[in-house]
Amino acid sequence: MSNIDQTIKIIFQPEGRAVHVLPGTTIFEAAGKAGIVLETPCGGKGACGKCRVTVVSGRPEPTDADREAFSDGELRSGWRLACQNRLTEAAVVEVPQDARFFGQKILVDGIKRDVAINPTFRKIFVTVPEPTLEDARCDLDRLKGCLADVTTNPIARLPLIRTLPRLLDEHNNEFTVVLENDEIITIEKGDTTGACHGVAIDIGTTSVVGILVDLVTGESKLTASRMNPQVSRGDDVVSRLSYISENEHGLQELHERIIGCVNEIVAELCEKASVPPEQIYELAAVGNTTMNHIFLAVDPRKVAQAPFAAVLREAANVNASDIGISINPFGNVYTSPNIAGFVGGDTVAVILATGMIHGDGVRLAIDIGTNGELVLATKDRVISCSTAAGPAFEGARIQHGMRAAGGAIDKVVFNKAVRVTTIADAPPRGICGTGLIDSVAEMVRTGVVDYTGRIIDVGEAELPDFLKRRVVESEAGNEFVLVDADKTDNGKNIVLTQRDVREVQLAKGAMRAGIQILLSVMGLAADDIDEVYLAGAFGNFIRRSMAKQLGLLPDIPSERIAFVGNAAATGARMVLAARELRAEAEKISKEVEYIELAGRPDFQQEFMSSMLFPT
């Protein structure tokens, strides 16, 4: 019997795309085979309800997760969660727009900080003198003599020494020596000193950014980015740790996914810059502690268990070929050191890029995300913490939430009307994190939401007509209609529910409580902060006034709050271009104090008070 006889045919609409899969394949997996990527913020656990599809024919019986996500009428109409349902017969599945994964707007640029160029890899063109009766030094000594101006103690390993006589003959004693620090790595024909490159990589939980760096001039030549392909196994670190724990080959799968993604980025950079991969001699990667471990195929599962201890803190240097990175076969992969289980090398990179630990004053760095990292620095002390803000700012657990992709509402203003803008000026499909902050902040300002986070009843307060008509009752409580159905992409109202507001409260409460705990540990108040650095894609796009209005950020003058963009990528570029900064990164890793919020009795009290909205 042929393989096709053992499979069932699944047709995905509206494309009419057909695939053959084995019985028992999930709708999610079948869609992926058809080239249709679905939203799965929860990592396929059936908890987020984002992978909603309609099974037109070949309908499986509803699962428990389906019954939680859909009404009885929706179940009868064929609505199912793609990640939870396995198909056992030929089927037709309709995939709505709001269930599809759309490419997120990825932030690639960060703060600019100049550094003196001193890379780990250097290339020196030499002419090795022929031996004579007057100078009968051995071949290796004559070669080392040519390098005296750049290193006092060049090292050559046995494999290179074995090939040295042949290389001297083949290249007529003229060639380029490639040095990694003080070690002779290889020898190249002719003068290739102008062709020495590296790639800086920021491995984010959601996105991956690569920067091609000329290691001769220090110039950043090109940038490329991808969504982190691990997102199909969960939008956040905890989901991926769970996936690794629950699947025998989970770590290897996620490792291979990120290695493949990095190689795609390297290949794109090389193609666009007309640089052969063999001219990439080093790759410097930063990421949170879990991403760091997965990248190196180091088991990260202990990070998810109290006391949240990681396997690896210090920086790693590995041969590129050992982990499958497609650069020069003699190339090196450097990973930035971590600070703690939930504060990783990307935070070390942010500290480097901002220079926040140097000089006087009080500085606060904030990377707002599912796991928000916070760093507070004075001239005498640097402390950090991580807050489990949850995925609300990434669009998960919000009824009409989505990533920052085309059609996502990213700005909202209440000014005699509810005015919204969307990414790419596309018809509204949902709301991303920045639009969510704007919306709830405006609802609080105008009295639609009270200080406890409750959406008020229509007759409870005096609201202008343009707001009053938008407050509607539902079975789950009051809702606020942000965009009317006739203006949306799918012809349905985009609303903010009472539960959505609660999710925002939880997220902003966790972030603000973390800030307050750090200030308390230092014996400082919010007014003492001289500078706040907002890092990362989300932090770079939020409006300072709205974040303060919501209580997410301290109420300090906006001129003290600076956007530093993808500072983690900048830090990666810095350690790639200047090897002495790796020593500084290691010092930061060791000396930054980590405050574990879970072990503090005052955190819960601070968290509860921080959930309230400013009055």
N, C-alpha and C positions, 0 to 999 in steps of 0.2 A: 504493500500500500504506500502511495506517495505521501510526502509531508502535507501537500495541499488537501488530501483526502481526510487527514486527521484534524484539520483546522476548521474554524467557523468564520464566516464573512461578516465583518462589521462595517457599516456605512455611516460616515459622519456627515451630518448636514449642518449648514447649508452648502458646504463645498461639494458634497457628493463624493467625498474621498473614501475609498474602500481599502480595507486591510484584512489580511487573514491572520488569525491568532489561534492559539490553542485554547480549548475550553478551560474555564477557570481563570482566564486573564482578566484583570480589573479593567474597568472602563478607562481609568486614568492611564494605565499602561498601553492600552490599545490606541488611545488618542495620541500618546507620544509617538507610537510607531507610525501613525498617520501624519506626523509632523504638527500636531496640534498640542501645544503646551498649555496645561490648565493651572490655575491658581491653586497653590497648596501651602498656605502660610503655616499650617499646623504639621506639615511633614507627612500628610497622608493618614492622620489619625482620626479623621472624621469630626474634629472638634471645631473647625473654623467655619464650615459651611460654604466655602468659597467655590468649590469645584462642582457647582450645581449644573446638572444636565437633565434633559428630558429623554427618556428611553421610549421611543415611538413604538417599536415592536421588539419582540424578544426580551420582554421586560422581566427582570429578576424580582423576587419578593423583597419588600423593603427590609432594611436592616434596622437594628435599634438606633443607630446613628441617624438614619433617614427619618425615623419617627420623631426624633428630637428636633431635626432641622426643618421638617415640612409639616404643613397641616394635612388633615385627612384628604381634603380636596386636591391638594397638590400631589399627594402620593397617588391618588387615583388617576391623575393626569400624566403620571409617569416620571415625576421629578425624583431624581436619585443623586446621591453623592458619588462622584466618579471614583473616588479613592476607596470606597467601601463596598462596591458592588462588583461581583464577578459574573462574567457572561458565560452562559453554558450552551447557547444556541445563537444562530444568526440573528443579528439585531440591527436596528437603525437608531442612531443616537443624534439628537440635536443639541448643539453646543451654543449657548447664548454668549453674547459679547462679554458680559460682565464676569464670565467664568474663565475667560482666556487670559493667559499671561502675556502682558505687553511689555516691551523693553522699557526699563526704567531710565529716567534721566540721571546720568551718572556724573558726579562731580570729579573732574580730573585735575583741576588747578588748585594750588594752595599758596600759602604765604611764601614770599621770596626771601631767602636769606643767603647771602653770598658766603662762600667758603673758599679757602685757599686749596687749589687742586693738588692732591697728593694721593692718588689712587693706590690700591693694593697691587694692581697689575701695571707694569711699565714695560716699554719696549725700547731697546737700545740697539742701534745699528753699529756693528763693529767690523773692523778689518784685523784679523788675527795675524800677527807676523809669522813668517815661516821660521822654523828653527835653524840655527846656524851653529857653527863651532863655537862662536863667541856667546851665543844665547841658545843653549841646549835645554832650556826649560821644557817640561812636559807640556803636552797639548792643553790640559786643563788649566795649568798655571798661566800659560800665555793667554787663554781665553779670560780667566779671572782678572788678569792685568788690564784688560780692555775695559773692565767694569769698575775700575778703582774710583772713578769720579762719582759713581752713583751708589755704590755699596762697598763697605770695607770687608765684608765677610760673605761673599757669594757662596751659595750652597748648590751642589750638583749631586743628584741621586744616581745610583748605580745604573738604572736603565738609560739615562741620558749619557753617562760616561761611556757605556758600551757602544753607543751610536756615534760618539764624537769623531772618531777617525774618518768614518764614512761621510759625515756631514761636512767636515772640513774639506775633504776632497771634492764632494759634489758641488759645494757652493764656492769653491776657489777662495776659501778663507774669509769670504765676505757674506754676512748674513745678519739677521735681526734676532737678538736674544730677547725672549719673553721672560720677565721676572715677576714672580708673585712674592711680594715683600723682598726677601733676599735670596729666594730660591730660583734657580734657572729651571723653568718649567719645560720650555721647548725652544727650538731654533727654527726660524722661518727663512726661506729663500729670499734674497734681495732686501731692499729697504721697505719695511712695512710699518715703520714707526708712526705713520699718520693714521693707521687703521687700527684703533684700539677703542672698543666700546663696552659699555655695561648696560644693564637694565635694572631699574628700580621698580619694585612691585609692591603695591599695597593690596594685601589680600583681605578684603572686607567680607563680612558675613553675607552681604547682599551683592556687592559688586567687587570687581578686581580691576585695578588700574596699573598700567605699565608705562614707564618713561624710558625712552632710549637716550642714553647719556654718552657724549663723546668724552672719553677718559683722558684725552690729550688737552682739550680746551675747557672741559667742564660744562660745555653747552648741553642743555636739554633739547634734543633735536625733534622728537616726535612723542606723541602720547597715543595709547590705544586702551580700550576698556572692554570688558565683558561683564554680563551678569555672572555671579558665582554659580556654576552649575549644580552646586550642592543644595540650592534652594528647593529643589523638588523633594528633598528629604527633611524640609523644615526651614522656616524663615529665620529662626533664632538658634543660638548656640545650644540651648538646653534641648531643643528638639533633635539636633544632630547628635548630641551626646547620647540621647535616648536611643536613637537609631543605631548607633554603634553598639550600645549595650544589648540591644534586642536582636541584632543580626550578626551571625557568625563572621561574615565577611564585610561587615559594615564599614570598618575603618579602611580596609583596602579599597573598597568601592569609592568612598569619599576622597581618599588620597589620590586615586587615579583620576577622578573628576577634576580636582584642582590642578594636578600636574598637566592634564590635557588642556585645561583653560589657559594656564600660564604659557604653555608651548604655542597655543594659538596666538596669544598676544605677541610673543617674541617673533613668531613667523610674520605676523602683520607688520610689526615695526621694521623688521629686516627688509621685507618686500618694498614698503613705501619709501624707505631710506636708501634702497639699493646697497644694503650692507649684508654680506654673507653671514650666516649664523656662526661660522668659524671665527669671525672677528668680534664676537661677543665673548668676553673673557670672564665676566663675573655678573652674577645676578644677586641683588640685595633685596630681601623680602621682609616686610613687616606685616603683622597681623595680631589679632587678639590671641590669647594663650591657646584657645582651642584650635583656631585656624592654624597657628604655628605648629601645634602638635600633629594635626592631620596632614599638613603639608610635608612634614618629615616622617609621616607614618609612625608616629609615637603615640601609644595608647593614651587618650586624654580622659578616660572615664572617671578618674578620681576627682577631676575638677567639679563634677556634678554632685559629689558626696562630701558632706561635712567631714573634715575642716576645709574642703575645697583646695587641696594641695595638688599642684601640677607636678609632672615628672621633671620638666626641664625649665630652669630659669635663665641660665646663661646663654650667650649667643652660640650658634652652631655654624661650623664651616664644613661643608661636605663637597665631595667631587660631584660635579653636575651629572655625570653619567650614572652615578650611584642611585640617584632618585629619578632619573629619566628626563632631566631638563635638557632640551635640545639647543645647546650652545657649543662653544669650542670644547672638544673632548677633554682638554686639560683644564677647563674652566671651573670656577669655584661658585658655590651657592652659600651666601651668608644670610643667616636669619637673626634679626635683632633680638636681644635678650628681653625676657618678660619681667614683670614686677610681682605678680601674684596670679592665682588661678583665674580671676576675672578682670585683671588689668594686665594687658600684654605689651608686646613690642610695638604695637601701633601707638600706644600711649607714650612709650619711651620716645618714639619718633616725633610725636606732637610736642613733647617737652623740649627736644632738641631744636625743632624747627622754630618754635616761638622764642627760644632763649629765655623762657620765663623764670628759670632758676638763677639767672645772673642779674646782678644789680639790686637796688633797693626797691621797696614797695611790696604790696600784696597783690598777687596775681592768681586768677582762677581760670583754669581751662576746663571746658565742658564739651564732651562729645555726646550729643543726645541721640539715643537709639534704643533698641530693645534692651540692651545692657548699657546704661549710660555710665561712662567713665568720667570721673572728676579728679582734678589735681589742684591743690591749693599750695602756693609757695610764698615764702618770705625769704629774706636773705639768710636766715638761720635754719630753716626747716622746710621740708617738702613732704606733704602727705597726700594720699589718694584713697579713693574708694570706688566701688562699683554699685550701681543701683539697678535692681530688676524692674525697669520701667514698664516692661511688657511691650507688645508689638503694636499698640494703638497708633503710634506715630508712623508706623510703616504701613498702616491701612488695615491691619488684621484686627479681628474682633469688632470692627466697626461695620454696621449693616451695609453701608454703601462705600466702605473704605477701599482704597486701592493704592498701588504704588504710584510714585511720581512719574507717570507715563502720560502719553497723549490723551486728552480728554479729562484728566484729573483736575478737579477744582483746587487751585493752589493759593488763591487770594480771595478774601471775602470782606466786604464793607457794608455796614448798614448806614445808609445816608438817604433818607426819604424813600428808599427802596433797598431791596437786598441785591447787591451787585456782586457778581463773581467773575473771575477770570479763570481760564483753563490753560494747561500746558498745551502748546502748539495751537492755541486758539481753536481747538476741536470742540464739537458739541459735548456737553458735560456727560461723563460716564460714571463718575463717582468722585470721592474726595480723598486727597492725599494728606499727609501729616501737617503741612503748613496751612492748608485750607481748613483743616480740622481745628488747629489752634486759633486761627482767625475767627472761625464761626462761633466757637464756644466763648471766646473772649468777647465778641460782640454781643452774644446772647446774655452774658453776665453784665456787660456795661449797660445794656438797654433794659434789663430787668426781666427778660424772658426766662433766665435761669437765676435762682436766688443763690445766696452765698453757700448754702449747703449742697448745691448742685442739682436741685430739683427744678424741672421744667414746670413753671407755674400753670395753674388753670387759667383759662381765658378771662374769666370775670374777676380774677383775684387782684389784678393790678391794672393801672391805666397804661395801656400800650397804644402806640399809634396804629392806625388801621392797617398799614402795610405790614406790620408785624403780627397783629392780632389774628388776621385771617390765616396766618401760617402755623399757628399753634392748633394742633388737632389731637383728638383722643384716639387711642388704639387699645387693643386688648392688653398690650404690655405697658400701657401708660401713655403719657403725652409725648407727642413728636413735634418736631419743627420742620416744616417743608422749606428746604433750602433752594431747590430749583423745581419749578412746575414741570409736569410731565410733557407739555407741548414743546419744551425747550431742551429736553434731554436726548441723549443718543438712542435710548431704547424705548422712549415714550412712557416712562414711569417716573413718578416723583422721586427726587433724591431728598431723603430726609435724614435728620439727626434724631435718634431715639433717646429715651431716658437712659437706656443701657450704654449708648455711645458716650453720653456725657459722663457717666460713671467711669467708663474706661479712661477717658481723658483725665478725670480726677485722680485715678490710681497712678497713671503715668506721671503726671506733673507733681503729684504728691511725693512719689518716690524720688524724683530728681531733686525737688526742693528740699526734702528731708535730708538727702545726702549732702547738699550744700550746707545746710544748717548744722549738721553734725561736724563737718570739717571745720567750719567757723568756730564752733563750740570747743573742739579739741585744741584749736589754736588760741582760744581766748579772744576771738575777734568778732566784730559785728559786720553786717552787710555794708555799712557805710565806710568801713575800713578798706574795702576792695578798691584798688587803683585801676586794675584792668581785668576785663573778662574776655577770654578768647573762646569764640564759638567755632568748634571744629567739625569737620565732616559734612556730608552732603545735606543732611537735614538742618544742622545748625547754620549752614551757610545761606539757606533760603528763608528761614523764618524772619518775621518782622519783630524787631526788638520791642517796639511799643506794645504789640499784641502779646508777646511772651511775658512782658512785665504785667500787663493788664490781667493776664490769666493767673499770675503768681508763679509761673514757671521759673522766671529769673528774678533776682533781687531788684527792688525798686531803686536803682541807682541811675545817675544820668546816662543817657544813651551813648554819649560820646566816650564813655569808659568801656563800652562793649564793642569789640572788634570781631569781624568775620575773618577767619584765617583759612577758610576753604579746606582742601584736602591736605592738611598739615602732615598727616601720616606719610603721604607720598613724598612730600618735601623732605621729611626726615630720612626716608629711604634713599632719596637721591643724595642727601648729604653724606651718609655713611658710605655710599658707593664712591663718591668723589674724593673723600678725605678720610684716610684710614685712621688718623688719630681720633676722629670723632667716634670710632668704635669703642675706644677706651672710655670716652665720656659717656657713651650709651651704657656701657657695663657699669660705670660708677652710678649712673642714675638708677639702673636696675637694682643695685645693691642698697642704695642710700634712701630711696623714696620709701617712706613708711606707708604700709598698707593698713587701712582701718577696715576691719571686717564688721559691717553693719549688722549682720545677723546675730552677732554675739553681744550687741550693746542693748542694755535694758531701756535706754532712752530713745532708741530708734523708733519703736512703735508709737510712742507718744508724739514724737516729732512728725512721724508720718501721718498720723490722724489729723493733727492740726494743719499740716501742709496740704491736706486734701481740700480744705475749705477754700473758697474763692475770696479774693480781696473784696472788701465792701467800700 
